[in-house]
Amino acid sequence: MGQSESVLILGGTGQAGTGAAALLRQWHPALPLTIAGRDIDRARRVADELGAATAATIDLRRGDLGLPADRRYSAVVAALWDDRLHGLRFAQHRGLPYLSISSGLVDIAPEVVAGAQRANAAPILVASHYCAGAVVLAALHSARRFDRIDAIRISAVLDELDTGGPAGTADLQRWSTATSAGLVRRDGVFTWVTGPDAQAVVRRTDGTDLPGQSIAILDVTSLALATDAPDVRFDFAVGESAGRRRGEPASFEVRIDLEGAGPGGAPIRRSRYLVHPAGQRPMTATGIALGVERLLGLRGEAVAPGIHTPETLLDPAYAVERMTETGAYFIGAPGDS
């Protein structure tokens, strides 16, 4: 990769984009970055703070994204909803790795079909999981002591003051419009649940409860297929986080419950919270940055063209190491063994 070829971050002035760019700059100081957004002044401010970065305006309504024809890039990151798939097509036409985070389970069909129709064009990392795959990788890291996984339950609290800015709020609204049903794996079958079956109680780290519900999210399919667990569920609640209840900033908290068997078939259960005192932004940023690092071959072998998900490319132990560097940590939850 030449120095003139930079990582094009669409939505690079938003919370997810700026956070991921900052981590990439920290991990790889010489990596060229292009911060692309609608507001050029804001993009320039972000680029100037990063160093070794340029700013650009983009128009997602155009197939060329409104970018100069002579500009060269090493990868395309959609840190916002690529609603017309122009970012994906831009990457495919140039053979560039592409990463997206905002499609959600209900919106990935166009990406998957576009990837299948041009399977040899470019590697596509579908990372529209919770926090761009960070939670999936954390759960798989917790699963390493199991010989068999029977059930996985993820319970996430999103503070209503920590939804990720206008783009993140728009994503949540779009997903809730697409479906109010949750997707679970039950007895090996992926099943849509509604009404009472979808309702859940999500317990915060301080032991208090929030009403939540099962949601349709890629974490369910990724974890189910990566572990062969017949029962997988992701419950989600929006409300005041434990951090804010203590008078601190909004915190990120996800409970990971695993049931199965260890060596020799002995039943074991693991229940832990993954916590970040600064909220979901550093977790999402870490998920994106890990994906970009891997797609560029800055860690690991070159990624082949085709459709990929975070757990197929990234080492969970390394991912957790990077998460903890940003301030994330695990604590035991009631029921841990």
Backbone torsions as a table, in degrees:
resi	resn	phi	psi	omega
1	MET	NA	124.1	179.5
2	GLY	-77.8	160.6	-178.5
3	GLN	-64.2	-24.8	-177.9
4	SER	-78.9	-11.6	-177.7
5	GLU	-94.0	112.6	-175.7
6	SER	-112.4	161.7	175.3
7	VAL	-77.4	118.7	-179.5
8	LEU	-88.3	112.8	-177.8
9	ILE	-104.6	101.6	177.1
10	LEU	-74.4	127.8	-172.8
11	GLY	78.3	30.1	-175.8
12	GLY	-71.0	-8.6	177.8
13	THR	-97.0	-3.6	177.6
14	GLY	-82.3	176.9	-176.3
15	GLN	-61.6	-48.0	-178.1
16	ALA	-65.7	-43.8	-177.4
17	GLY	-65.9	-45.5	-179.4
18	THR	-67.7	-38.8	179.2
19	GLY	-64.0	-43.9	179.4
20	ALA	-65.9	-41.2	179.0
21	ALA	-61.5	-41.2	179.9
22	ALA	-63.2	-40.8	178.6
23	LEU	-67.7	-42.6	178.1
24	LEU	-61.2	-39.1	177.2
25	ARG	-64.9	-39.4	179.0
26	GLN	-65.8	-43.8	-177.0
27	TRP	-76.0	-36.0	-174.1
28	HIS	-135.0	82.5	-171.5
29	PRO	-57.5	-27.2	-177.3
30	ALA	-95.0	0.1	-176.6
31	LEU	-70.3	119.7	178.6
32	PRO	-69.5	138.9	-179.9
33	LEU	-129.7	144.2	172.0
34	THR	-118.8	117.4	179.5
35	ILE	-91.4	110.3	-174.5
36	ALA	-112.8	130.4	178.2
37	GLY	-158.5	-177.7	-179.8
38	ARG	-81.5	-28.0	-177.7
39	ASP	-100.8	103.7	-174.9
40	ILE	-65.3	-34.7	179.9
41	ASP	-64.8	-42.2	178.3
42	ARG	-66.3	-41.4	178.6
43	ALA	-61.8	-39.2	179.0
44	ARG	-65.4	-38.7	178.9
45	ARG	-62.2	-45.2	179.3
46	VAL	-62.9	-45.1	-178.7
47	ALA	-63.2	-41.5	-179.5
48	ASP	-64.2	-38.8	179.1
49	GLU	-66.7	-33.7	-178.3
50	LEU	-74.7	-42.4	-170.0
51	GLY	77.3	154.4	-177.2
52	ALA	50.5	36.1	-177.7
53	ALA	-138.4	150.2	176.5
54	THR	-119.8	163.8	179.4
55	ALA	-114.4	148.9	178.6
56	ALA	-150.4	150.6	170.9
57	THR	-95.4	147.8	179.0
58	ILE	-129.1	155.3	174.0
59	ASP	-130.6	102.3	-176.0
60	LEU	-68.7	-6.8	177.5
61	ARG	-82.5	-10.1	-177.5
62	ARG	-107.4	142.9	179.8
63	GLY	-64.3	-29.6	177.9
64	ASP	-92.3	7.1	180.0
65	LEU	60.6	10.4	-178.7
66	GLY	74.4	17.2	-177.1
67	LEU	-96.7	152.3	178.7
68	PRO	-58.9	140.5	-175.7
69	ALA	-67.7	-23.4	-176.1
70	ASP	-91.0	1.0	-178.3
71	ARG	-81.5	137.7	-178.7
72	ARG	-114.0	142.4	-178.4
73	TYR	-129.7	160.6	179.3
74	SER	-103.8	-21.7	-179.6
75	ALA	-165.8	160.6	176.7
76	VAL	-123.0	125.4	178.1
77	VAL	-114.6	120.5	175.4
78	ALA	-95.4	92.9	178.5
79	ALA	-88.4	21.2	175.3
80	LEU	-149.8	176.0	-178.5
81	TRP	-75.5	117.9	178.4
82	ASP	-84.2	73.4	-164.8
83	ASP	-65.7	-29.4	178.1
84	ARG	-100.5	2.5	-177.0
85	LEU	61.1	21.2	178.4
86	HIS	-69.4	-32.6	175.6
87	GLY	-65.2	-42.5	178.4
88	LEU	-64.8	-46.2	179.5
89	ARG	-63.1	-39.6	177.1
90	PHE	-56.7	-45.6	179.5
91	ALA	-67.0	-44.4	-178.5
92	GLN	-62.5	-42.9	-178.3
93	HIS	-63.4	-24.7	-178.0
94	ARG	-107.4	3.0	179.6
95	GLY	67.6	31.7	-175.9
96	LEU	-100.3	143.0	172.5
97	PRO	-59.2	146.0	-176.9
98	TYR	-133.6	137.7	177.6
99	LEU	-130.8	134.4	177.0
100	SER	-130.0	150.8	-177.4
101	ILE	-129.7	-9.2	-168.5
102	SER	-110.1	4.9	-176.7
103	SER	-75.1	-34.9	-176.8
104	GLY	71.0	166.3	-179.0
105	LEU	-60.4	-35.6	-174.3
106	VAL	-78.1	-10.6	-176.1
107	ASP	-117.8	4.9	-173.5
108	ILE	-81.6	-12.3	-176.1
109	ALA	-54.4	-46.8	178.5
110	PRO	-59.7	-39.9	178.2
111	GLU	-63.4	-45.0	-178.0
112	VAL	-64.0	-43.8	179.5
113	VAL	-65.8	-43.6	178.0
114	ALA	-59.6	-39.7	178.1
115	GLY	-68.3	-38.5	-179.5
116	ALA	-69.8	-37.5	-178.7
117	GLN	-68.1	-27.6	177.4
118	ARG	-129.2	62.2	-170.6
119	ALA	-62.0	-26.7	-177.1
120	ASN	-98.4	7.3	-173.7
121	ALA	-77.1	-45.2	-173.1
122	ALA	-167.6	154.4	171.9
123	PRO	-74.9	133.0	179.6
124	ILE	-119.4	119.7	177.4
125	LEU	-100.6	106.7	177.4
126	VAL	-84.0	101.5	-174.7
127	ALA	-119.3	37.4	179.4
128	SER	-83.9	39.3	175.7
129	HIS	-89.9	176.6	176.4
130	TYR	-65.9	126.1	-178.0
131	CYS	54.5	41.1	173.8
132	ALA	56.5	31.6	175.2
133	GLY	99.4	-4.4	-177.3
134	ALA	-61.2	-39.1	-177.6
135	VAL	-70.8	-40.0	176.2
136	VAL	-57.9	-46.4	-178.2
137	LEU	-66.5	-37.4	176.9
138	ALA	-64.9	-40.5	178.6
139	ALA	-65.3	-41.1	179.1
140	LEU	-67.5	-32.5	175.4
141	HIS	-65.0	-41.7	178.1
142	SER	-67.1	-24.8	-176.6
143	ALA	-82.4	-1.9	-171.1
144	ARG	-65.9	-23.8	-178.6
145	ARG	-85.3	-3.4	-178.9
146	PHE	-91.0	142.6	167.7
147	ASP	-89.8	-26.5	179.0
148	ARG	-146.1	135.3	177.3
149	ILE	-107.9	123.6	178.9
150	ASP	-98.5	-34.4	-176.1
151	ALA	-151.4	142.0	175.3
152	ILE	-131.1	130.3	173.1
153	ARG	-131.0	124.1	174.5
154	ILE	-106.3	131.7	179.3
155	SER	-127.3	113.6	-173.1
156	ALA	-116.1	139.3	172.6
157	VAL	-112.2	123.8	173.6
158	LEU	-109.8	117.5	177.7
159	ASP	-65.0	136.4	-177.1
160	GLU	-66.5	-13.5	174.9
161	LEU	-94.3	8.1	-173.2
162	ASP	-132.4	41.9	-175.2
163	THR	-88.0	-1.1	172.7
164	GLY	97.3	21.5	178.2
165	GLY	83.2	-175.1	-176.6
166	PRO	-57.0	-41.1	-178.6
167	ALA	-65.6	-42.0	179.2
168	GLY	-65.2	-40.5	177.8
169	THR	-63.5	-41.2	179.2
170	ALA	-64.3	-38.0	177.2
171	ASP	-60.5	-48.3	-179.4
172	LEU	-59.2	-41.7	-179.8
173	GLN	-66.2	-40.5	-179.4
174	ARG	-65.3	-43.9	-179.8
175	TRP	-64.3	-39.5	-179.2
176	SER	-70.5	-27.7	175.5
177	THR	-70.4	-38.4	-177.8
178	ALA	-65.7	-41.8	178.2
179	THR	-161.3	140.0	171.9
180	SER	-98.5	-1.2	179.7
181	ALA	-82.1	155.5	173.9
182	GLY	-103.2	155.7	175.7
183	LEU	-112.1	123.9	177.0
184	VAL	-126.0	162.3	165.7
185	ARG	-107.7	123.6	-175.9
186	ARG	-129.7	118.2	-178.9
187	ASP	53.9	39.3	176.2
188	GLY	85.3	-2.6	-176.4
189	VAL	-111.7	128.4	173.2
190	PHE	-73.4	123.3	-168.6
191	THR	-134.2	137.6	173.7
192	TRP	-85.2	134.8	179.9
193	VAL	-124.4	142.0	178.4
194	THR	-137.5	173.4	175.3
195	GLY	58.3	-140.8	-177.9
196	PRO	-57.2	-33.7	-179.9
197	ASP	-64.5	-26.8	-178.1
198	ALA	-89.1	-17.1	-176.8
199	GLN	-73.5	150.7	-177.4
200	ALA	-154.0	162.2	170.7
201	VAL	-110.7	124.5	-179.9
202	VAL	-108.5	121.2	-176.7
203	ARG	-95.1	127.2	177.2
204	ARG	-76.8	169.7	-178.0
205	THR	-65.3	-21.4	179.2
206	ASP	-87.9	6.7	176.3
207	GLY	89.7	-4.3	178.5
208	THR	-89.5	157.6	-172.7
209	ASP	-108.9	151.5	171.7
210	LEU	-127.3	143.6	173.0
211	PRO	-71.6	133.7	179.9
212	GLY	-140.3	-171.5	177.8
213	GLN	-156.2	157.8	174.2
214	SER	-66.8	139.5	179.6
215	ILE	-124.3	160.5	177.2
216	ALA	-87.3	104.8	-174.5
217	ILE	-143.7	148.1	-175.6
218	LEU	-64.4	-20.8	177.9
219	ASP	-56.8	-34.8	-179.1
220	VAL	-63.1	-49.4	-177.8
221	THR	-69.7	-41.2	-179.6
222	SER	-62.1	-47.3	-178.1
223	LEU	-68.7	-39.8	-179.0
224	ALA	-63.0	-45.2	-175.4
225	LEU	-79.5	-26.2	178.4
226	ALA	-75.8	-29.8	-175.2
227	THR	-110.5	-12.2	-172.8
228	ASP	64.7	18.1	176.9
229	ALA	-65.4	128.5	-178.6
230	PRO	-76.0	-18.0	-178.1
231	ASP	-128.1	115.6	-178.6
232	VAL	-139.7	138.8	-177.9
233	ARG	-150.1	144.5	176.5
234	PHE	-125.9	112.2	178.9
235	ASP	-103.9	145.6	-168.6
236	PHE	-138.8	134.8	176.7
237	ALA	-135.0	140.0	174.6
238	VAL	-109.1	125.9	-178.2
239	GLY	176.9	-168.9	-178.5
240	GLU	-73.0	123.0	-179.4
241	SER	-74.5	164.2	179.8
242	ALA	-61.6	-36.2	178.6
243	GLY	-60.8	-47.2	-178.2
244	ARG	-70.2	-29.8	176.5
245	ARG	-63.9	-25.6	177.5
246	ARG	-88.8	3.6	-178.8
247	GLY	85.7	13.4	179.4
248	GLU	-103.7	178.7	176.6
249	PRO	-62.7	161.4	177.4
250	ALA	-57.7	130.5	-177.3
251	SER	-106.8	159.2	173.6
252	PHE	-98.3	131.4	177.0
253	GLU	-147.7	127.2	178.0
254	VAL	-133.6	127.0	176.2
255	ARG	-94.8	133.1	179.7
256	ILE	-116.8	112.1	178.7
257	ASP	-110.1	124.1	179.0
258	LEU	-124.5	136.2	174.4
259	GLU	-129.1	142.3	179.4
260	GLY	174.0	-144.1	-176.6
261	ALA	-134.1	145.9	176.7
262	GLY	-100.5	-164.2	178.5
263	PRO	-55.5	133.7	-179.9
264	GLY	82.6	0.5	177.2
265	GLY	87.0	4.6	-180.0
266	ALA	-67.8	131.9	-179.2
267	PRO	-67.1	136.0	176.0
268	ILE	-137.6	157.8	178.4
269	ARG	-137.0	138.7	176.0
270	ARG	-128.5	127.8	179.5
271	SER	-132.6	115.4	-178.5
272	ARG	-139.9	153.6	171.8
273	TYR	-102.3	136.6	167.6
274	LEU	-100.8	122.3	-171.2
275	VAL	-126.6	142.7	167.4
276	HIS	-135.7	120.7	-175.9
277	PRO	-67.2	-15.0	-179.5
278	ALA	-98.9	9.5	175.1
279	GLY	90.8	-166.5	-172.6
280	GLN	-78.7	-19.6	-174.1
281	ARG	-57.2	-51.8	-179.6
282	PRO	-64.9	-27.1	178.4
283	MET	-71.8	-45.1	177.5
284	THR	-63.7	-42.8	178.8
285	ALA	-59.6	-40.5	179.3
286	THR	-64.9	-42.6	178.6
287	GLY	-59.4	-43.5	179.4
288	ILE	-66.5	-49.1	-176.2
289	ALA	-61.4	-39.3	176.7
290	LEU	-60.7	-42.3	179.8
291	GLY	-64.9	-43.7	180.0
292	VAL	-64.2	-45.6	179.6
293	GLU	-55.6	-42.8	-178.8
294	ARG	-71.7	-43.7	-179.3
295	LEU	-61.3	-34.4	-178.5
296	LEU	-81.1	-6.2	-177.5
297	GLY	74.8	20.0	176.2
298	LEU	-77.0	-15.4	172.0
299	ARG	-147.2	121.9	-178.3
300	GLY	88.7	174.8	-177.7
301	GLU	-73.8	169.0	179.2
302	ALA	-61.7	143.6	-179.0
303	VAL	-90.8	128.5	-178.2
304	ALA	-73.3	154.2	173.8
305	PRO	-58.1	154.1	-178.9
306	GLY	127.8	-175.0	-177.7
307	ILE	-98.3	131.7	-177.9
308	HIS	-130.6	158.6	172.3
309	THR	-124.2	162.2	-173.2
310	PRO	-54.0	-42.5	-175.6
311	GLU	-71.0	-15.7	177.9
312	THR	-84.3	-16.8	-176.4
313	LEU	-112.6	-27.6	-166.8
314	LEU	-111.3	141.4	177.3
315	ASP	-80.9	120.5	-177.3
316	PRO	-58.2	-39.2	-178.7
317	ALA	-63.6	-42.9	178.2
318	TYR	-66.1	-40.6	179.4
319	ALA	-61.3	-44.2	179.4
320	VAL	-64.6	-37.7	176.4
321	GLU	-58.6	-44.3	178.7
322	ARG	-66.9	-37.9	177.9
323	MET	-61.4	-44.3	-177.9
324	THR	-67.2	-28.9	176.5
325	GLU	-62.1	-30.0	-179.5
326	THR	-85.1	-6.0	179.0
327	GLY	115.9	1.3	178.1
328	ALA	-75.5	154.9	177.2
329	TYR	-155.6	161.2	176.5
330	PHE	-104.7	143.9	169.3
331	ILE	-133.3	150.4	179.0
332	GLY	-68.0	149.2	176.2
333	ALA	-116.7	156.8	177.3
334	PRO	-53.9	133.5	-179.5
335	GLY	101.7	-7.2	179.3
336	ASP	-68.6	142.7	-179.5
337	SER	-131.0	NA	NA
